[in-house]
Amino acid sequence: MQNKSELTGLPLVDLEVLKTLVAIAETGNFSAAAEAVFRTPSAISMQVKKLEEMLGKPVFVRDSRSVRLTDDGEFLLRHARRLLAMNREMVARFITPEVAGVVRLGAPDDAAERFLPDTLRRFAETHPCITVDVIVDSSARLRKRIANREIDLALVTCSCDADGCSPAEEAEIVYEEQLVWAAVRGGIAAEKRPLPISVWEETCIWRNAGLDALKRGNIDYRIAFQSAHISGQKAAILADLAVSPIPISVVGGDIVAISPDRIPMPSGYAIGLITATNMTEPAKAAADHLRASFAMRNANMKRISASAA
């Protein structure tokens, strides 16, 4: 009698599909997951559809704003992470990377929170023998750290105006984004005068862009909340204590953009990449990975803007 416990007749799940599953679970939506795995949202949807058809059960529950895992999806996610880790360990056993070492990377708080987790996770997968040590600091202090050779690379914020974005010092512009005034959905902070705002110190690009916009609109304001961290800015917005100039990509959920008809829109901002002189090969590899990651983000932002137009 044939052994019914044999697994030869069971289908195999592609590791690329499991990688997509993990990306969707971590980002909470298909668009962000597509950006994380360098695929289009339609390709992501097709992968999920085929996976669910193969398993015969739904993996995600979808609504208009996000997706969440079903109980079966949670089970699959746990095993997916284990299988991907085992695959990396197995391949690294036979393939010795040509580049190995330590890279010291500096980034401001917002970039560290919004961009680095996914970017560095992907870098670790492709460069397992390179260790990246991250220092979170202000852009001004990061420039000094580069000059003093305390770090190898730094992401810094750069200002933009009607003529475009200007790199600061030796910065190479790798990402551009529009700033907007943001408030909590249904809040009243935007109606108050003087306008309560949440900004940081005078060297902050977002602060200067926001204050310039208020000046153009002749809007009286007061600084009601100060935080160097984007989590603090979001907290002030959600508590309806203040409105704040933030990147448009941060808007979502209960944080909404204020119409330019009510408060003039700030200019955009950019992220620049500064590299130390005489970089090591690991640092060069990290810099190239950052450039590629932000290039994909720029492409996705342009696609989203075009579809919304």
N, C-alpha and C positions, 0 to 999 in steps of 0.2 A: 504493500500500500504506500502510496506517495505521502511523504511527510508534509503535512499541511502547514508546518511552521517555517518552511523554507521561504527565504525572502527574494528568491530570484525573480518572482513574478511581480514584485512591487515596483512602482515607478521610482525614479531617482529625482530628487529636487536639485535643480541647478544652483550652485553656490552664488551665482550672480543674482538670482531671484531672492535668495536668503539675504544677501547684502541689501537689496532693495527693501525687503521686509523690515530689516533693522533700521534703515534710514527713515522709512515712513513712521515707524514707532517712535523714533527719537525726535523727529521734526514736527509730527502732528498733522502734516498735510502732504499731498502728492507733489505740489510744485516745489516745496523746499527739499523734499526727498530727491526729486529729479535733479536739482542743482547739486545735491551732495554726491550723487553717483554719476554725474555727468551724462544724464539721459534726458529726453524730453518727457513732459508730463504724460503725453499720450502713450509713450513706450512704457512708462511706469504703470499706467492703468492696464495696459495689455498684459504685463507680467503678472499683476495681481489677479486679473481675470483668469488667466491660464492656471495659476496656482490654485485658485479656489475651485476651478472645474476639475482639476486633477484630484484634489482632496475631497471634493464633494461636500464641502462645508465652507461657510463664509469665514474669512479671516479678519475682516474689518467691518465696523459699523460706520457708515458715512452720514454726515449731515452737511448743511450748507457752509459751515465754517471749518470743520476739521474732520478727522477720522480717528477712530479709536479701535483697539484690538478687541475681538471677541474672546471668550474663554479659550477657545481652540487656538486663536491667534496668539494669546499669551503663552500657551504651551509651546507653540511653534517658535516663538521669539526666543525663549530660553534655550532651546536646542539649536536654533540658528546661530546664536552668539557662540555657543560651544563649538559648533562645526567650523565656523569661520576662524576662530582662534586656533583650532587644531590644524586647519589648512595652512595658516600662516606659519605655525611651528614646524609643520612637516616640510613645507617648501624651503624654509630658511635652513633646514638641516642639510639640504643638498645644494642650494644655491647660495654661495657666499657673496654678499654684496661687495661691490668694488669700493664703495664709499662708507666710511665709518668714522664716528667721532661725536663731539658735542657742539651744539649750536646755541648761542645765547641770543634770544629774541626778546625785544622790548615792544610793548604795545600799550596804547591808552585803554582805559577801562571799557569803553563801549566796544572797541574792536576785539578785545579779549573775550568779552561776554558773547558778542553776536557772531563773530567770524572764526575765531581760533579753534573752538572745540571740534567742529567738523573738519576744518582744514588740517589741523595737526593729527587728527585721528587717521585721515586718509594718508598723510605723509608717513605716519608710523607703519602703515600697512605696506607702503611701497619702499620704505627705507628703514627696515627694522633695526639696523645697526647704527642709526644716528639718533642721538638723544637731544631733545630740544628743551632747554631751560628757559622759562618765560618770566620776564619781569614786567609787572604792570605799573605804569607811572604816567605822569603827564607828558604831553608831546614835547614841551620845552625841556624837561629834564631828560627825556630820552635822547634828544639831540646832543645834550652835553655828555651823556653816557657813550654815545657813538664817538664823539670827538675824543673822549678819554680812553677809548678802546675797551670800555667795560662790557660792551655787548657787540655782537657781530652784525645784527640786523635790527631795524626799528620800523614799526608802522607809526606814522604820525598824521595828525589831521592838518589839512591845508584849506585855505579859504578860496571861495569862488565868487565871481560877480557876473555881470551880464556878458563879459568878454570871455568867460571860461574860468577854469581853475588854475591857480598859480602854485607851482611847487615851491616849498620853503627850503632854502639852502640847496642841498644836494638831493632832495627828495624826487623820486620818480613816481608820477601819478599812476596809481594802479586801480583806483575805484572812485566813481563819482556818484553822488546821490543828492536829491532835492531835500531840503529841510522844510518842515511845515510847523505851524503852531498847532499844538495838540491839547485836547481837553478830554474829560471823562464824558461818556455818553449821558446826556440828560443833565449835565452839571450846570452851575450858574457862575463859575469863576470867570468865564469869558465875558460875562455881562457887567462885571464890577468895574468901577473906576475910582481911584486908579487901578489899573489892571494888575492883579497879583500874578507874578511870573516866577518861574523856577529856572535859575541859571547858575553858572559856576563863576570862577574867577575871571579877571579881565583878559587873560591869555587864551580863554576858551573860544574857539572858532564859532561854535553854535551860539554862544552868548552874544558875540559881536554881530553876527548875522541877524539875530533876533532883535537886538536893540536898534540896529539900523532900520529894520522894517518898521518898528514902532515909531521911530523918528519920522520916517516918510509919511506915516499915517497920522502924525500929530496925536498919538495916543499916550496919555499919561499912565505911568506904571509905577509899581513898587516891587522890590525884590522880596518876595514872601517866603522863599525856600531856596536854600543853597545846598547843592550836593555835587561832589566830583564824580559820582557814579550814576550810570544810566538807570540802575535799579531805584536809586533815590528819586530821580526825576519822574520815573513812572509812578512811584508811590505818591508823590505830591499831586500828580495828575489824577490818579484814581481816587484820592481822598478829596478831590475837588478843592484843594487848597490853592492851586495855581494852574496856569497854563504854561507850556514850555516849548521852546523850539527843539524839535527832535527829527531824526531822519524819517522819511516817509515809510521805510520798511519796518519801523517799530510800531507804526499805527496798526491796530487790529483789536478785535474783541471790544472791550469797553473803552479803549483809547481811540478817539476819532480825531481826524484832521478838522481844523476850523476853516471855514470858507474864507478865501482871500477877500471877499466882499465885506467881511466883518473885521478881520485883522490882516494887514498886508503880509503876503507870504515872504519869509526870509529867502535869502539866496541859497544856493546849494553849498555843499562842502565836498571835500575829496580826502581820500586816504593816500598818503605817499609812502613809498618804501625807501629807506635810507640804508645803505650798506657801508660797512667799514672798508678801508683800503686793505689790499692784500688779503682778501677773504680766503678761507680754507675751502676745500672741496665740499665738505658737508654744508658749510654756510651757503655756497653757491647753489647747491642742490635745494636747500630750503628756500632760497630767494626765488629760484625758478618755479618751485611749487606754489609759492604765494602768488606770483604773477599769473600762473595758469588758473589758480582758484578764483582770483578776483576777475580775471578775464571772463570766466564763465558766469560770475555774478553780474557783471556789467551786461553781458549778452541777455541774461534772463530779465534784468531790469528793463532793458530796451524792449524786449518782447512783451512784457507785462504792460508797459506804457503804451505800446502800439495797439494792443488789444483793447485797452481802456479808452483809447481815443475815439 
